[in-house]
Amino acid sequence: MGIKRPPTSPGRVDADYVFYELTRSICPECRKVIDAHILLRDNKVYMRKRCPEHGPFEALVYGDAQAYCASAKFNKPGSVPLAYSTPVVEGCPYDCGLCPSHQQHACVGIIEVNSACNMDCPLCFANAGAGYNLTLGEVEAILDHFVETEGRAEVVQFSGGEPTIHPDIIPMLRAAKERNIRHVMINTNGKRIASDDRFLEQLAELRPSIYFQFDGFEPETYRALRGEPDILEEKLRALDRLAAIGCHVVLVPAIERGVNDHEVGRIVRFALKHPAVRGVNFQPAFHAGRFSGHDPLQRMTNPDILRMLEQQTEGLFRYSDFIPIPCCFPTCNSVTYAYVDRDDVTPLTRLLNVDDYLDYISNRALLNLDAEVKTALEGLWSTSAVPGTAQIISDFSVTCAACSLPCGGVDANELSSHLFVVMLQDFMDPWTFNQKNLMKCCKEILLPDGKQIPFCAYNNLGYREQTRTQLAACHNKRGQTEEQPKPLHFSFTR
């Protein structure tokens, strides 16, 4: 007997997307953890989710679906810290500290020494303002615990607020140096560096790496992002003063669509010429803290910046020059290194097939001769890589030999001036928060009670706000606190 069909049977219609994976995210309104779908559509990657109370949300996650899918081969096995600071009780992302469910150690430890700032940026994800100043004793305890969990810690970055306005920032930098932490960095807007001669002398003695806020050249860029349209001259003066004392700088532009995306190429060309600058770390503007209003379907992503960079530099740097960083989730970061000889810029990736060495899925058996090159490339393609440092110069020298670049016989100081890096770091906001990425985050906020909170958890779930309230409550007006800080306690919307 034949199957009876209805007289008219409308044809089925395929969805206009590919359902790629299921993960967990948060509601941008109430921050409750909810399921989320990762969808591929028109060669872009989107996140779609629905909060039972606040309804559906959709956001652009990544501007190149093919690259997003292909990045899986760069997902390197994580490293286990020597000690965890919190147990698994409620489950990810409520037990941050790090807990045993976390899949990576802390490549970069970030200490926010204060909550105050000498600027009032509309872009500020930290919503900087009155709150707390950590004491030197608290910072020393944080550093000791960081070393305890890492052995020899790779990178510590002093941040805020604006860390340079903290009265004890120099002793804090010195304390980090005394603990043999491999790289000590300070994240700054440059205002104090531009005007304070004594502070500049102290930086010349300690020589930290400088992560320097630099969003472009136009007054409208700085008005929209920093609220100060005439700040460029001050920034240029700070950079020149850093060059004079031999401090190495990485420019950190926050790129927002329709604001300064047309300045990407100009920033890189400027960085290549400035004697203090060893690289650029582009960060697509993420909408957390004070910077919340936007169209989530039009947000900037790493592939968008790479396309703009190729076009605006006329191929000086190409999209294909950039390889994902394997230690965190590969879609979070990309980087390339270049050998610069006057006007000639030669990215390593055009001379050496880097992804052959960093393909962790295929797990190719490399010749023993190549083992040193692979180790060097893993050092370069790491979140803990700091431009201008001795370790980066050493790793770059090894790859120079493999690539036949003109590095042979060049001493470290001279090679440092030839080495240039371009990085991209896309942080998650409440619209794009992905628990899968979070579990392999290697950039942690270090807190006085020993907790280490992944950066994107700290800025999205409420850890930041609760930390600020509790630290402010336990400090008096002079910024003093008890010798042993009270444990921080966190509660979340379930």
N, C-alpha and C positions, 0 to 999 in steps of 0.2 A: 504494500500500500504506500503510495507517495505521501510526502509531507505536505499538509495543507498550509498554504501561505496566505496571509491576508491579501485582499485585492490590491492594496497599495502598500508598499514597504519602503519607507524613506531610507535612503542610503546613509550609512554611518559616516560620521565625519571625524577625522583624526584631530587630536589636540594640536595646537600650534606650537607645542614645546615638547621636549624630551624630559621625562622625569628621571633625574640622574641619581639622586640619593635622598635619604631621609636623615635629618639630624635634629638637634635641639637648639633652640634660640630663645629669645626673650621678647615679650611684648614691649614695644617702644613706649607705651603709656604707663603700665603698672609694673614692668620689669619681671613679671611672672615668667617662669621657664615653660616654654610650650614647644610642641613639635614644629618643624619647619621642613619644607620641601626645597631642594636645590633643583632648579629647572634650567635647561638649555634652550635658548630661543634666539634666532637670528644671529648665531655665533656669539652670543653673550650669555652670561650666567646670572640668574636671578634667584633670590630667596623669596618664597611665598609662605606665609604663616597666618594663623588665625587665633586670636585670643578670645576665649569664651565671653569675656566682658566687653572688650573694645573692638572686636571685629577683625577683618582681614587686613594684612599689610603685605606689600611687595616692594623689593628694593633691588637695584643693580648691585651685584657682588663683584663681577670681574668682566672686563670688556673684551675678552677673547676666550670663547668656549673651548676651542681646540687646544690652546695653550693651557687652559685650566685642567683639562683632562690629561694632557700629556705630562703635566708636572708631577704626576704620581711617582714616576721613576726616580725623582730626586728626594724622595722621602726617606731620609737617613734614619737608621735605628737610633732611638734616644739613649742618652747616658743617665745612669742612676746617680742621684746625689749621695753623698756620704751619710747624710741623715735627713729625715723628714721632720717637719715642725708641727704638723697637725695630723690627727688620725682621720680615717674615713668614718663619718658618722651619718651625715645627711646625704652624701653623694655629690658628685660634681654638678654644678659649680659652687656648692655651698660650703665646702671644707677647705678652701684655698689656704695654703700655708707653708710649704708645699705638702700635699698629702700623697700617700702611696699610689693613688690612681693617676697622678700626673705622669706624663710620658717623656719628660725631658728635664734635665737639670737647669740651673740658672746660668746661662751664658753671660747675661748682663744683669747686674744688680743695680737698681735705681733707688737712691735715697733722696726723698723729698725733704730737705732740711727745714723748709718753712712753707707756709701757705700764702704768705704775702708776696706782692710784686710791685715793682716801680712802673708798671704799665697796666693798662686796663683794656686788654685786647678783646674785641668782639669774638675772636676765634677761640678763646681760651677753653680747652677741654677740662682744665683743672678748676675753672671758676675761681681763680686766685683772688685772695682777699684776706682779711683779718682771720686769725685762727690760732696758729701755734708756731713757735720756733723750737726745733729740737735742740737739746743741749749737747755740748761736746761729749759728755759722758754717754749720753744715749747713742750718739753716732759711733763712738768707739765700741760700744756693746754690739751694735748692729754689724759693724765690720768684723768683730771677732766671731759672731755667729755665722756670718757669710763665709768666712774662711773655714770654720768648723764643718759646714755642710758641703764645701767645694774642694777642700784641700788647699791647693793654690788657686784662689779665685781669679777668673779671667779679666772681667771688666766691672768696675764700679763707676756709676755716673751720678754726680751730684746735681740735683734738680730742685724744683720748687713748685709753686711760686717762682721767684727769681733768686737763685742760690747766692749770687754775688753780694746781695744786700744783707745776708746773714752776718752778724758781727764775728762769728767764729768760723767762717768758711775756710780761711787759710789754715788754721789748726786742724780742721776736718780733712782737708786735702792732704796735709802732712801726715795725719794719722793713717790714712789709706796707703800712702807711700811706705810708711814704716811697717805695714803688715804684708809687704811684698806682693800686693795685688798687682797683677801683670800690667793692667792699663787703668789709669785714673783719668776720668773725664769730668768736665763741667759743662752743663747745658745753660746757655745764657743768651740774653737779648743784646748784650754788649754795652749797655749804657754806662756802667761803672768803669769798664775797661777804657771807654772813650775819654774819660775825664779824670780818673783817679791815678795819679802818678805813683803813689806808694803801693797801691794795689797791683799796678802793672809790674813794679819791681818784685813783689812777692810772687807773682805768677812766673816771672822770669827765673826765679830760683827753683820753683817746684815743677815747672814745665808740664802741666796737665794738658791733655788733648782737649780742644775747645770745640764743642758743638754749638754752632752760631746761627741764631735765628736770622734768616735772610730770604725774604719772599719775592724780591724783584727790585725794580728801579723806579717805578712810576708812583707819583703821589696817590693816585686812586687805589693802587694795590695796598698801600700801607694805611690809607684811610679805612678801606673796607675790612682788612684783616687785623690791623693793629690799633686803629683809632687815632693814628698819628701820621698824617699825610707827609710831614716834612722830616721824617726820621732818617732818611737815607744818608744824608751827610754825616750824621753821627755814627751810623753803622760803618761807613767807609773809613772814618777816622779810627774807629776801634780796630778794624782789620789791619790798617797800616801800622798801628801801634803794636799789634800782635806779631806782625812780620818783623818789626824792629827788634823784638826780643827773641825771635826764633821759635815761637809757639806754632804748632801745627793746628790747622782749622779745617773742620768740615762744615760747609754751609748747609743749613737745614731749611729749605723752602717748603711751606705748606701751600699746596696748589689747589685752588678752588676753580671750578668751571665758571667761565665767564668773568673771572676777576683777574687772575694772573697766569692763566694757562698759555697765553701768547708769549710769556716771558721765559719759558723753559729753556729754549736754546740760548738766549742771551745770558742767563744765569750761568750755564755751563761754560760758555766762551769767556765770561768774566773770570770764573773760577780757574780756568786753565792758565790765565795770565797773572793772577795775583800771587805774589811770592809766599804768602802765609797759607794759602788754601791747598789742601791735598785731596779734596774730593767734595762731592755734593750728595746729600741724602734727601731725595725728594719724598715728601709725605703727602699723599692725597688727603685733603681736608676731611676729617671725620667729625661727625656731628654728635658730640657729647658735651656735657658740662654746659658752658655758656653759649656754645655754638650749636644750636639745635634746629633752627628753622631752615628747611631745605626741601627740595623734591628728591626723594630717595631713588627715583628711577633715573635721575640725571647726575648722580654722584660721580666724582672722579675716581678712576681706578688705575692701578699700575700700568696695564696695557695702553690706556688712553695717554698717559704721560710719555710712554716710550714712543708711540707713534708721533706725538708732537715733537719729541726730542729729535727723532730722525729727520722730520720735515724741517724743523727750525734750524738745525745745524747742517742741513744739506748733506746728510749722510756721514758726518763726522763720527757720530755714534748712531748705530742702526738698532732697530728692534731686535734683530737676530744676535746682537752682541751680548745680550743679557741672559743670564742663567739663574734659575731660582736658587735660593739659599736652602740647603737641605736640613739644617739642624732644627729649624722650626717647621711649621707646615709650609710647603713650598710655594703656595700662592700668596703668602704674606710678604715675602721679600724677594727681590732680584738684584743682581749686581754685575758689573763688569769692571775689569781693570785695564788700564791702557799705559803703554810706554810713550811718553811725550818727549819729543826732541824738537824744540822750538815750535814750528807750525805743524809738524808731523805728529799725528796721533794714531797709535797702532793698538787697538784692543787685542788682548791676548786671544780672545775667542775666534779671531780670524786666522790665527796661526796654529792653534792647538784645539783639537776637538774635546773641549772640556767635559761635555756631557757624557763622553765615553768613560771618563774616570769617575764621574759622580752619578752613574746610573745604578741605583741600589736595588732595583727590581731584577734586572738582568744579571747582576752580580757577576760581571765578566771576570774571568781569571786573567789578570794582567801579568805581564812578564815581570820578573823581579826587578828588572831595570827600571820599570815604570813605578815601582812602589813609592819611591821618594817623590816623584811628581804627583802622584795621587795624594799623598800626605800633605804636600805643599798646597795643592788646590783645595783640599778640605780646610786648610787653615785660612786661605783667602776667601773661600765661599762659606763663611761662618758669620753668625751674628756677632761673635766676639772679636772679629777682625777690626782693628782700629787703624785707619790710614796714617802713614807717617811713622809708625812704630818699628822697632828693630825686628820684631817677629814677622811683620808684613813684608818688610824689605828682604828678609831672608827667604821667605816663601816665594816672593816674586822672583828672586834671583834664580831659584831652582827652575821655575817655569820659563824664565828667560833662556836658560840653557836648552830646555826641551824645544823651545820655539825658535831658536837661533836669533833671538832678539839681540841688539847690540849692548848687552849688559855685562859681557865678559870683561873682567878686570876693573869694573867700575866699583869704587868703594861705596860703603853704605851711605855716607852723607850725600854723595853725588847722586846715587841711585834714588834716594828719597825725593829729590827734586824732579826726577823724571817720572815717578809713579803717581798715577791719578786714578781715582775710583769714582764711579757713579753708582749710587744705590737707590733703591726704592723700597719704602716701608709703608704698607697699607694697614693701618690699625682698624679694628672693628668698632662699630658704633651700635646703638640699640637696634637699628634696622638691619644690620648685617651680621650681628653676633652669631657665631657658629661654635657650638661646644666642641666639635671635633678639632677645630683649629686651636681653641683655647687649651686643650689637654696637652698640646705639644709646644705651648708658648715657652720661650726661653728668656724672656725679658720680665723680670720680677721686681715689684715694688717691695723694698725691704723695710720692715716696720720695727719699732723699738722692742716689741715683745717677742721678736724672733720670727714672726710670720713673714712669708714671702708670697706675695699675691701676684699672680700673672697680670700683666699690664692691662689687658683688655677685660679681665674680670673686675679689676680695681676701678676702672672708669665707666663701667656699664651697669653693674648689679647693685651698687650702693655701698661697696666697701669704702670708696673714697669719702663719701659724705659721713659715714659712721665713724671712720678713723678721725676725720677732722673734728667732729663734735667731741669725741672722747679725749683726744690729745689736747684740745683747747681747754676742756674742763679740768684736766690735771696739771696744767701749767698756770702759774700766776703771772702777773703783769710783767715780771722781769724775765719770763721765759724759763723759770726753774721748775723742776719736777722732782718727784721722789727718786731716790737712788735706784730702786728697783721698779721699773715701770709696771703698772698694772696690765694684766692681759687684756687685749682688745676683744670685745664680744660683738658678734654680728648676727643680725636677724633679717630675714628676707620674706618677701611675698611668696607664698607657696601656691 
